[in-house]
Amino acid sequence: MPSLLLRNARLVPVQPGDAVPDAPVDVLVERGTVTAVGAGLDRPAGVEEIDAAGRWVAPGLWDQHTHLAQWTLSSQRLDLAPARSPEEVTRAVAQRIAAAPDLPVIGWGHRSAGWDREVTVSELDAVSGDTAVVLISGDGHHAWLNTTALLHFAMPVRDSVVRETEWFAAYPRLVTLVGTDGTSPEAYRRMLDVAASQGIVGMVDFEFGASRDDWADRWANDCDLLRIRWATYVDTLDDVIAAGLRTGDPLFGDPRLTMGPLKIISDGSLNTRTAWCCEPYGDAHRLEYPAGQPNLSGVELREQLARAHGGGLEIATHAIGDAAVQEALAAYADTGARGSVEHAQMARREDVRRMAELGIRASVQPAHLLDDRDLTDKIWGERSERCFAFRWMLEDGVELALGSDAPVSQLDPWLAMAAAVHRSADERGPWHGEQALTPRETLAASVDGQPTVGVGSLGDLVLLDRDPLLRDLDDTDTAALGQALREMPVAATVVDGRLVFDALS
């Protein structure tokens, strides 16, 4: 296993009260673990040496919620995030077809919840003809298909979008339309290199319709760069249980590629207005389900939790609306299962406290608040004060784990931290700034529970050109703190003692 001696590095204290030397020290990593920290360490024979030159070293960063195939493919898709109306989308589709008439159009990123009307299949047909068009919403919870694409997927022809469970079942068949070039090992490796350049050492992969064998192939083809936790869905749960795999077990003999949790999508999303809420949406008159709805009955949810828990798996339960969060916690309590609530976008204070009592993590994506701020105020109104309630979570003892939900938000841990600290993406002040976190708190929630770098800690490190705690700035100026986090310069990333990104040479 690779070993590394990092000289002249300043330790970053992850938790308040962690004592670290005032002066730079050397950090020795052997066989994937930090074995010595101190000044003037001897370099063992054959160990690579790097001079940090006074830079700051911290545990490597994790993105706890990604969809890696979709993230990899997103770089090749028609970017519809800037579209502000159905007409802007159809114009962009027409332009793409004119430029490449023989290719299907796969779009990503539109957010129709802010538009003044529902879209139709017929208006997409009018600009696309026989070219298949699949436009995936920015939250991933619905897709706007034309008739050609609906027929290709053998789906019922309709004049509305495909939502939630029906879309999740169809998504894996997208490969029959576009092929696999966008998710080849080479494409994955390019995106993993991007992640490493941001200081990321590990990611949890929640890709839909995936198989652990897919990762075996990638791993053998130069994608063994970072740590990966592969999550199963219920459709592959039988295979996982039959193989005797438990959360944390190595896949294919490599401890850097491990079994993750069972992922359950218990409700929908804000943008699609399918997140399950305790009270109706502000525009409930437009909706078939005025308060959203669950994707599973209470019985089904508990059956899946109990089955996975019995097989030694943690569970990651997607719950965005407050009713979904409440029901997810009740199901955890009833089954004894362990794991996380993914998103927990809107929650009542009593449910935050219940999360802490049960020991359930809150796996949250702060950059979503930048996109959802205005829509939340519009359709959830006063309930926005308990959205992205990170301060409540920490105060009540909930373990926080930050991620991106890439490609729903940009895969960038520094953007996530900046959003949690400043809670604004423009000239406006923080949105419910009482729920903001400090730079230290966001760092602690981004390192997969690792402590301040010391003897016995993992040899997964990030070397930074600037103190990530930003102790040189006014801690009340959250705009300056957020800007500094977004611009954080990464000098090197180390995984298991191996240098995977190097901006020093």
SVG drawing of the C-alpha trace seen along z (x, -y; Angstrom):
<svg xmlns="http://www.w3.org/2000/svg" viewBox="-58 -43 73 59">
<polyline fill="none" stroke="black" stroke-width="0.4" points="0.0,0.0 1.3,-3.5 2.9,-5.5 3.5,-9.2 5.3,-11.7 3.8,-15.2 6.2,-17.8 5.5,-21.2 1.7,-21.0 -0.6,-22.9 -3.2,-20.7 -6.8,-21.9 -8.8,-21.3 -12.1,-19.7 -13.9,-19.9 -14.0,-22.9 -11.4,-22.3 -9.1,-20.1 -5.6,-21.0 -3.2,-21.3 0.4,-22.6 0.9,-26.3 3.7,-25.4 3.7,-23.1 4.3,-19.4 5.1,-16.3 2.4,-13.7 3.4,-10.1 0.9,-7.8 1.8,-4.1 -0.5,-1.3 -3.4,-3.7 -3.2,-5.1 -1.5,-8.0 1.2,-6.5 3.1,-9.5 2.6,-13.3 5.4,-15.6 8.3,-17.8 11.3,-16.5 10.0,-12.9 12.4,-10.5 11.4,-9.4 11.2,-5.6 12.9,-4.0 10.8,-4.2 8.2,-6.6 7.2,-9.5 7.7,-12.9 5.8,-16.1 6.6,-19.6 3.3,-21.3 5.2,-24.5 3.0,-25.6 -0.3,-24.8 -3.3,-23.4 -4.1,-19.7 -7.5,-18.3 -9.3,-15.0 -10.4,-14.4 -13.9,-15.5 -16.9,-13.2 -19.9,-13.8 -22.6,-11.8 -25.2,-11.9 -24.5,-11.5 -25.9,-9.9 -22.6,-9.2 -23.9,-8.0 -26.2,-11.0 -23.5,-13.3 -21.1,-11.8 -23.7,-12.1 -24.8,-15.6 -21.7,-17.1 -23.1,-15.8 -26.7,-16.8 -28.6,-19.8 -28.4,-22.3 -31.9,-23.6 -31.2,-25.0 -31.3,-28.6 -34.8,-28.1 -37.5,-30.3 -40.5,-29.1 -41.7,-26.1 -41.1,-28.3 -37.4,-28.7 -37.1,-24.9 -38.8,-24.1 -36.6,-26.7 -33.5,-25.1 -34.7,-21.7 -35.4,-22.9 -31.9,-24.5 -30.3,-21.2 -32.2,-19.2 -31.3,-21.6 -27.6,-21.3 -27.7,-17.5 -30.8,-16.1 -29.7,-12.4 -29.2,-12.3 -31.8,-12.0 -32.0,-15.0 -31.4,-14.4 -31.9,-17.5 -31.2,-18.2 -32.0,-20.8 -35.3,-22.6 -37.3,-23.6 -40.9,-23.9 -42.3,-24.6 -41.6,-28.3 -43.4,-28.4 -47.0,-29.7 -48.4,-26.6 -48.0,-22.9 -46.1,-21.6 -47.5,-19.3 -46.2,-16.5 -47.8,-18.0 -45.9,-21.2 -42.6,-19.2 -43.8,-17.1 -44.4,-20.3 -40.6,-21.1 -39.1,-17.6 -40.8,-15.5 -39.5,-12.0 -36.4,-12.8 -36.7,-11.3 -36.6,-13.9 -36.2,-13.2 -35.9,-16.3 -35.1,-15.4 -36.1,-17.9 -33.5,-19.5 -34.7,-17.5 -34.6,-14.2 -38.2,-13.4 -39.9,-13.9 -39.2,-13.9 -40.8,-15.7 -40.8,-13.2 -42.1,-13.6 -44.3,-11.0 -41.4,-9.4 -39.6,-8.8 -42.7,-7.5 -43.2,-5.0 -39.5,-4.0 -39.8,-3.2 -43.1,-1.4 -44.9,-3.8 -48.5,-4.9 -48.9,-8.0 -50.1,-10.9 -49.9,-14.8 -48.2,-15.2 -44.9,-14.6 -43.7,-11.3 -43.4,-11.5 -41.9,-9.8 -42.0,-6.0 -42.9,-5.6 -39.9,-7.8 -37.5,-6.0 -38.5,-2.7 -37.9,-4.1 -34.6,-5.9 -32.4,-2.8 -33.8,-2.2 -32.3,-5.5 -29.2,-3.5 -31.3,-1.9 -31.7,-5.3 -28.3,-6.9 -25.9,-4.0 -23.2,-3.8 -20.5,-6.1 -21.3,-8.7 -20.8,-6.2 -17.8,-4.3 -14.9,-3.8 -13.0,-6.5 -15.9,-9.0 -16.2,-8.1 -12.4,-8.5 -12.5,-12.1 -15.3,-13.0 -13.5,-11.3 -10.4,-13.4 -12.6,-16.5 -13.9,-15.4 -10.3,-14.7 -9.3,-18.2 -11.9,-19.6 -10.5,-17.6 -13.0,-14.8 -11.7,-11.4 -15.0,-9.5 -18.6,-9.5 -21.8,-7.6 -23.3,-6.5 -27.1,-6.4 -27.4,-5.8 -30.8,-4.4 -30.9,-1.0 -27.3,-0.2 -25.5,3.0 -22.5,3.7 -21.0,5.5 -20.9,2.2 -18.5,0.9 -16.4,4.1 -15.9,3.3 -15.0,-0.4 -12.7,0.5 -10.7,2.8 -10.5,0.0 -8.7,-2.8 -11.7,-4.1 -10.2,-3.1 -9.2,-6.6 -11.5,-7.5 -13.5,-5.7 -16.9,-4.7 -19.9,-3.4 -22.4,-1.7 -26.1,-1.9 -28.7,0.7 -32.3,0.0 -35.1,2.5 -34.8,4.0 -31.2,5.3 -31.8,5.9 -32.3,9.7 -28.9,10.0 -27.2,8.1 -28.8,10.1 -28.1,13.4 -24.5,12.4 -24.3,11.8 -23.2,8.2 -23.6,5.8 -23.1,2.0 -19.4,1.4 -18.3,4.7 -15.7,4.5 -16.9,5.2 -14.6,7.4 -12.0,7.5 -11.0,3.8 -11.8,1.8 -12.0,-1.4 -15.1,-0.1 -17.7,0.9 -21.3,1.8 -23.5,-1.2 -27.1,-1.5 -30.5,-0.5 -31.9,-3.7 -35.6,-4.3 -37.4,-7.2 -40.4,-7.7 -41.8,-10.9 -41.2,-13.3 -39.6,-16.7 -40.4,-20.4 -40.0,-21.2 -42.4,-18.5 -44.7,-19.3 -44.7,-15.7 -42.9,-16.1 -45.3,-14.9 -46.3,-17.6 -48.4,-17.9 -50.3,-20.9 -51.3,-21.7 -49.0,-23.6 -49.7,-27.3 -50.9,-26.5 -52.8,-23.4 -55.6,-24.3 -53.3,-23.3 -52.4,-19.9 -53.8,-16.4 -52.4,-15.8 -52.7,-19.1 -50.1,-18.2 -48.0,-15.8 -48.0,-12.1 -45.9,-9.3 -44.4,-6.9 -44.8,-4.0 -47.5,-3.0 -46.5,-2.9 -46.6,0.9 -44.4,1.0 -41.9,-1.4 -41.6,0.6 -41.3,3.9 -38.4,2.5 -36.6,1.1 -37.1,4.3 -35.8,6.5 -32.7,4.4 -32.0,4.0 -32.3,7.8 -29.7,8.2 -27.2,5.9 -27.8,2.9 -28.2,-0.7 -31.1,-2.5 -31.0,-5.9 -34.6,-7.2 -35.3,-10.1 -37.8,-12.3 -38.2,-16.0 -41.6,-17.0 -42.3,-17.2 -44.9,-14.5 -42.4,-12.2 -39.7,-13.0 -42.2,-12.3 -43.2,-8.9 -39.6,-7.9 -38.7,-8.4 -41.7,-6.5 -40.7,-3.6 -37.1,-3.7 -38.5,-3.6 -40.8,-0.7 -38.2,1.5 -35.1,0.6 -33.4,-0.2 -30.4,-2.6 -29.2,-5.0 -30.2,-8.4 -32.9,-10.7 -31.8,-12.0 -32.6,-15.7 -34.9,-16.4 -35.7,-19.6 -38.6,-20.6 -39.0,-19.3 -40.9,-20.1 -38.7,-20.8 -40.1,-17.8 -39.1,-15.6 -35.6,-17.0 -35.4,-16.0 -36.8,-12.6 -34.1,-12.1 -31.5,-12.8 -33.1,-10.4 -33.1,-7.6 -29.5,-8.3 -30.6,-8.8 -28.2,-11.0 -29.4,-14.0 -27.8,-13.7 -28.4,-17.2 -27.5,-19.1 -27.1,-22.8 -26.7,-24.0 -30.4,-23.0 -31.5,-26.0 -29.8,-28.3 -32.1,-27.0 -35.2,-26.4 -35.3,-29.7 -37.8,-31.6 -40.0,-28.7 -40.1,-27.6 -41.3,-31.0 -43.9,-31.0 -45.5,-27.6 -44.6,-26.7 -44.8,-30.2 -44.2,-30.5 -43.0,-26.9 -39.8,-28.1 -38.5,-29.0 -38.1,-25.2 -36.5,-24.3 -32.8,-23.3 -32.9,-23.6 -29.2,-22.9 -28.8,-24.9 -31.7,-23.0 -30.2,-19.7 -26.8,-20.5 -28.4,-22.0 -30.5,-18.9 -27.7,-16.5 -28.3,-15.2 -25.3,-14.0 -25.0,-16.1 -23.5,-14.7 -23.2,-17.1 -23.5,-16.2 -24.6,-17.6 -27.2,-15.2 -25.2,-15.7 -26.2,-16.5 -29.2,-18.1 -26.7,-20.5 -23.1,-20.9 -20.7,-18.4 -18.6,-20.8 -18.1,-20.4 -17.0,-24.0 -20.2,-25.2 -22.2,-23.1 -20.2,-24.5 -20.6,-28.1 -24.4,-27.6 -24.7,-26.3 -22.7,-29.2 -24.1,-32.1 -27.5,-30.8 -27.6,-33.1 -26.4,-33.0 -27.0,-36.6 -26.9,-40.1 -29.7,-39.3 -28.9,-38.5 -28.9,-35.0 -32.2,-33.2 -33.2,-32.3 -29.7,-33.0 -30.7,-31.7 -30.2,-28.2 -26.7,-28.9 -23.6,-27.0 -20.0,-28.1 -17.1,-27.0 -15.9,-24.6 -19.3,-23.0 -19.5,-22.5 -16.1,-21.0 -16.9,-18.6 -20.0,-17.5 -18.0,-17.0 -15.3,-14.6 -17.3,-11.4 -16.9,-11.5 -13.1,-11.6 -11.3,-13.5 -8.5,-16.1 -5.6,-14.4 -3.6,-12.4 -2.1,-9.0 -4.6,-6.4 -6.7,-8.5 -7.2,-7.4 -4.6,-8.4 -7.3,-10.3 -6.2,-14.0 -6.8,-17.3 -4.1,-19.9 -5.3,-23.5 -3.7,-26.8 -5.9,-28.6 -7.2,-27.8 -10.6,-26.3 -11.9,-27.6 -11.3,-31.1 -10.1,-32.4 -8.6,-35.4 -12.1,-36.7 -14.9,-38.4 -17.1,-35.5 -20.2,-37.7 -19.6,-38.5 -21.2,-35.4 -21.0,-36.8 -17.2,-37.0 -17.1,-33.6 -19.2,-32.1 -17.1,-33.7 -13.9,-32.4 -15.3,-28.9 -16.4,-28.9 -12.9,-29.9 -11.0,-27.5 -7.8,-26.5 -7.0,-22.8 -3.3,-21.9 -3.4,-18.1 -5.7,-15.2 -4.6,-11.9 -6.6,-8.7 -5.4,-5.7 -1.9,-7.2 -1.8,-7.7 -1.6,-11.1 -4.7,-11.4 -4.5,-15.1 -1.4,-17.3 -1.4,-21.0 2.0,-21.5 4.3,-20.4"/>
</svg>
